[in-house]
Amino acid sequence: MTNNNQNDDNDNEESLNIVNVHDPFFLWGLLEHSDRSLIRAYETLPDADRSRLYWSCHYHKRVNVCEHVLNNCELVRTAHNAIKKLSELAKAHKTKTPDLTEIPVPFMLPTSPDFIVNELCDGVFIPSKGKPMKFTVIDQCGKRKTCIYKHGDELLQDALCLAAMKEMNTIFKEEYINVEIVTYEVFPVDETEGLIECVENVHPFLEFKNADDDKNSKSSDALKQFIEQSADRKINLYRTFLGFVISGIVLKLADRHDDNIMITDDGKILHIDFGCAFGQKTKLERLLGLFMDIP
């Protein structure tokens, strides 16, 4: 009896001190906890946090925890069925326009579980490797998010890079450093597929380079004109450019080119696509040249 009571006390203590589901590294931190303690922690969480717990456990195939969540939370169960159907559509890509009416709603968006999806529309397959499926989700208030469902790619490294960037942003704020790294949400649903929540109103640098008369120039007149249209754009560019460089060096991001470096309508710069990171040689010098002529 004493041993059983001690085990119960240990489980209670573990569940009370469980890794915060809002921690950027929660996907990795939950590996320290037993199924029993995760299930106990589940009882204390609101539905949105139960969703975060479920999808992290789903990736790591924590079957007991996943079954408990699905049996007790309808919104997560609907999300599970919706993602399963999105996965099937993304893998099939039999038509140019996927039939999103087959997706059950409402459900909590795994990347932003506070966002309840009531409708999906504008589905299309992107003509690139793997033909990822792009679509729009809409909540009951009409708010929209653009998402991409990818298969055939390991998105765990993308998630790790973005988690590290979020942690860097926390440090910048704590130290009152006026620097920002623009992030977005990525969640690996399985080892070779996952959901990406896109940053809205962004443009690849390729768009600015294509608008230049001199395609071989190391700088971009079109980009310079775009930034100089607004003082806020200049400020945002400087703040996020520092974050862009710092994160690129710390994470050793490679394979940087004009199509995976983006800039938002308000002048913020960001990385996307983190397939080459952690140890490979970085190539930031050419990209730095794009900004040297912006005063």
NORNOR-V44992 format. One record per run of one state. SS is the DSSP state (@ for helix, = for strand, . for the rest). FROM is the first residue (numbers start at 1). LEN is the number of residues. If there is no record, write none. Layout:
<<SS & FROM & LEN> <SS & FROM & LEN>>
This chain:
<<. & 1 & 1> <@ & 2 & 15> <. & 17 & 9> <@ & 26 & 7> <. & 33 & 2> <@ & 35 & 8> <. & 43 & 4> <@ & 47 & 13> <. & 60 & 3> <@ & 63 & 10> <. & 73 & 1> <@ & 74 & 19> <. & 93 & 7> <@ & 100 & 3> <. & 103 & 4> <= & 107 & 3> <. & 110 & 2> <= & 112 & 6> <. & 118 & 1> <= & 119 & 7> <. & 126 & 7> <= & 133 & 6> <. & 139 & 5> <= & 144 & 8> <. & 152 & 4> <@ & 156 & 19> <. & 175 & 10> <= & 185 & 6> <. & 191 & 2> <= & 193 & 5> <. & 198 & 4> <= & 202 & 3> <@ & 205 & 7> <. & 212 & 9> <@ & 221 & 8> <. & 229 & 2> <@ & 231 & 20> <. & 251 & 10> <= & 261 & 4> <. & 265 & 4> <= & 269 & 3> <. & 272 & 13> <@ & 285 & 7> <. & 292 & 4>>
